[in-house]
Amino acid sequence: MKTNIPKITFTALMAALLCILAPISIPLPEPMPAITLATFAVYISACIIGPWYSCAAILIYMLLGIVGLPVFSKAQSGLQVVVGPTGGDMLGYFLIAVATGLLVRRFEKNIYMHVIGMVSGTLLCYTVGTIWLGVSMHLSAGAALAAGVTPFLIGDAIKIAAAAAICYPVRRQLIRLLPAAASAGER
C-alpha cells in the first residue's frame, strides 16, 4: 500500500481550516442555527482535495469537536452538538464534499460545474439538515424550512462564489505542481 503524503497533509490542513472557520458564526434567533463559515471550508476542501479526503477531513473535524475541542459553531463542542438540532447540517457536510468533489474531479476545467457541484451538495445538506432540525425540534415542514434554509440562502450563494473564485485557480496550480497528489486516491 502506497502512502500519499501530500494528500494526507492536505487532509490535515483542510480539517484544521474547518476547525478554524466553523466556530466563526453569526447567531440567529432560536430555533435557527447560526450562520457559520463551515460550509465555506467544506467547499474549499472538496475542491482542493476531492470527495474522499474531504470526507476524512470532515470526520476529523467532527471527532475533534466530539472529544471537547470548541470547533463547532459558536465555539461549542461535545456529542450533544452533533446529535442536536444542527447535527443534520454536519452530516450534510459529507454530502457537500461528495457532490462537489465528484463534479470538480470529473469536470476539472469547467468552473461552472464546480459551482453546480457546490450548489447540489448544499441542496442535499439543506434537505438532511432541515429534516433533522424539524424532527428534533418538532417543527412543521414550513417552520423547518424557514429556520433551516431561508436565512442561509444569500450567505451560501456568496460562499459558493468565493470558494469557486479561490479554488479553481488554486486547484489548477496544485495539479501542475503536484500531479500525482492531485489524482491519487481520486479514481
Legacy VTK file of the C-alpha trace (Angstrom):
# vtk DataFile Version 3.0
C-alpha trace
ASCII
DATASET POLYDATA
POINTS 187 float
0.000 0.000 0.000
1.421 3.333 -1.063
1.095 6.301 1.296
0.285 9.619 -0.303
1.949 12.157 1.998
0.694 15.261 0.116
-2.942 14.073 0.306
-2.642 13.216 3.990
-1.052 16.614 4.632
-3.797 18.423 2.711
-6.443 16.416 4.567
-4.990 17.563 7.889
-4.818 21.147 6.608
-8.442 21.044 5.475
-9.524 19.610 8.843
-7.640 22.469 10.514
-9.286 25.007 8.179
-12.695 23.626 9.121
-11.798 23.781 12.824
-10.751 27.423 12.426
-13.639 28.644 10.250
-16.609 26.721 11.692
-16.635 28.463 15.107
-16.854 31.855 13.383
-20.580 32.427 13.496
-23.395 34.921 13.382
-26.038 33.868 15.909
-29.662 33.800 14.792
-32.835 33.643 16.893
-33.902 30.179 18.053
-34.622 27.650 16.573
-32.388 28.726 13.669
-28.793 27.511 13.624
-26.030 30.123 13.432
-24.558 31.279 10.147
-21.004 29.913 10.035
-18.099 29.561 7.634
-18.143 25.771 7.967
-19.712 25.190 4.556
-17.151 27.550 3.007
-14.368 25.374 4.438
-16.105 22.229 3.132
-16.406 23.756 -0.363
-12.700 24.581 -0.363
-11.778 21.156 0.955
-13.876 19.293 -1.622
-12.494 21.354 -4.489
-8.861 21.087 -3.424
-8.533 17.509 -2.143
-11.547 15.757 -3.639
-14.527 13.950 -2.170
-12.975 11.163 -0.122
-10.123 13.036 1.529
-12.526 15.890 2.178
-14.867 13.458 3.948
-11.884 12.337 6.030
-11.176 15.982 6.947
-14.825 16.456 7.997
-14.686 13.297 10.099
-11.515 14.518 11.823
-13.206 17.878 12.496
-16.289 16.176 13.962
-14.226 13.833 16.138
-12.193 16.758 17.479
-15.437 18.534 18.385
-16.944 15.449 19.958
-13.925 14.957 22.236
-14.199 18.511 23.502
-12.352 20.961 21.268
-14.553 24.040 20.700
-14.627 23.724 16.901
-18.374 23.731 16.242
-20.433 26.864 15.645
-20.369 29.375 18.481
-17.217 27.554 19.740
-19.283 24.648 21.052
-18.127 21.071 21.470
-19.392 17.675 22.514
-21.517 14.854 21.183
-24.682 16.730 22.160
-23.976 19.243 19.371
-23.639 16.505 16.743
-26.861 14.770 17.787
-28.654 18.053 18.492
-30.797 20.146 16.132
-27.851 21.132 13.897
-26.475 17.605 13.589
-28.181 17.121 10.233
-26.231 20.041 8.827
-22.994 18.448 9.977
-23.940 15.184 8.293
-24.806 17.262 5.242
-21.185 18.421 5.068
-20.322 14.942 3.824
-22.897 15.304 1.046
-21.428 18.666 0.059
-17.958 17.105 -0.045
-19.033 14.182 -2.213
-21.218 16.141 -4.653
-18.698 18.949 -5.036
-15.622 16.752 -5.095
-17.003 14.360 -7.692
-18.066 17.120 -10.083
-14.809 19.038 -9.647
-12.847 15.879 -10.374
-14.995 14.964 -13.383
-15.112 18.485 -14.867
-11.664 19.698 -13.837
-11.527 22.611 -16.280
-15.127 23.813 -16.022
-15.639 26.282 -13.182
-19.399 26.269 -13.755
-19.550 22.570 -12.959
-17.616 23.291 -9.772
-20.351 25.757 -8.811
-23.057 23.239 -9.754
-21.331 20.680 -7.516
-21.340 23.108 -4.597
-24.970 24.059 -5.176
-26.007 20.392 -5.478
-24.178 19.483 -2.296
-25.695 22.444 -0.486
-29.207 21.407 -1.547
-28.524 17.904 -0.214
-27.204 19.427 3.017
-30.318 21.620 3.296
-32.501 18.558 2.837
-30.825 16.485 5.550
-30.391 19.485 7.855
-33.997 20.629 7.506
-35.444 17.174 8.120
-33.146 16.690 11.145
-33.996 20.158 12.533
-37.730 19.641 12.006
-37.775 16.235 13.681
-35.523 17.208 16.602
-37.387 20.464 17.313
-40.881 19.150 16.403
-41.320 21.801 13.691
-43.688 21.734 10.747
-42.107 21.419 7.305
-42.652 25.133 6.663
-41.166 26.156 10.003
-38.177 23.865 9.473
-37.563 25.371 6.014
-37.909 28.887 7.415
-35.420 28.112 10.176
-33.014 25.802 8.371
-32.840 27.139 4.808
-34.181 30.640 4.238
-31.682 32.549 6.426
-28.753 30.813 4.726
-29.530 31.212 1.019
-27.758 34.523 0.380
-24.765 33.681 2.575
-24.314 30.283 0.956
-24.506 31.847 -2.506
-21.727 34.258 -1.504
-19.646 31.422 -0.014
-20.065 29.335 -3.174
-18.978 32.228 -5.397
-15.976 32.961 -3.173
-14.972 29.283 -2.966
-15.160 28.896 -6.753
-13.083 32.041 -7.265
-10.439 30.782 -4.829
-10.423 27.058 -5.553
-10.475 26.977 -9.339
-7.074 28.665 -9.795
-5.583 27.036 -6.691
-6.546 23.532 -7.810
-5.124 24.141 -11.290
-1.817 25.249 -9.748
-1.718 22.253 -7.417
-2.294 19.887 -10.324
0.676 21.410 -12.120
2.883 21.326 -9.025
1.763 18.001 -7.563
0.190 15.966 -10.374
0.467 12.674 -8.519
-1.052 14.178 -5.378
-3.947 15.690 -7.319
-5.041 12.392 -8.792
-4.019 9.881 -6.119
-6.890 8.217 -4.347
-9.416 10.011 -6.513
-10.219 7.287 -9.009
LINES 1 188
187 0 1 2 3 4 5 6 7 8 9 10 11 12 13 14 15 16 17 18 19 20 21 22 23 24 25 26 27 28 29 30 31 32 33 34 35 36 37 38 39 40 41 42 43 44 45 46 47 48 49 50 51 52 53 54 55 56 57 58 59 60 61 62 63 64 65 66 67 68 69 70 71 72 73 74 75 76 77 78 79 80 81 82 83 84 85 86 87 88 89 90 91 92 93 94 95 96 97 98 99 100 101 102 103 104 105 106 107 108 109 110 111 112 113 114 115 116 117 118 119 120 121 122 123 124 125 126 127 128 129 130 131 132 133 134 135 136 137 138 139 140 141 142 143 144 145 146 147 148 149 150 151 152 153 154 155 156 157 158 159 160 161 162 163 164 165 166 167 168 169 170 171 172 173 174 175 176 177 178 179 180 181 182 183 184 185 186
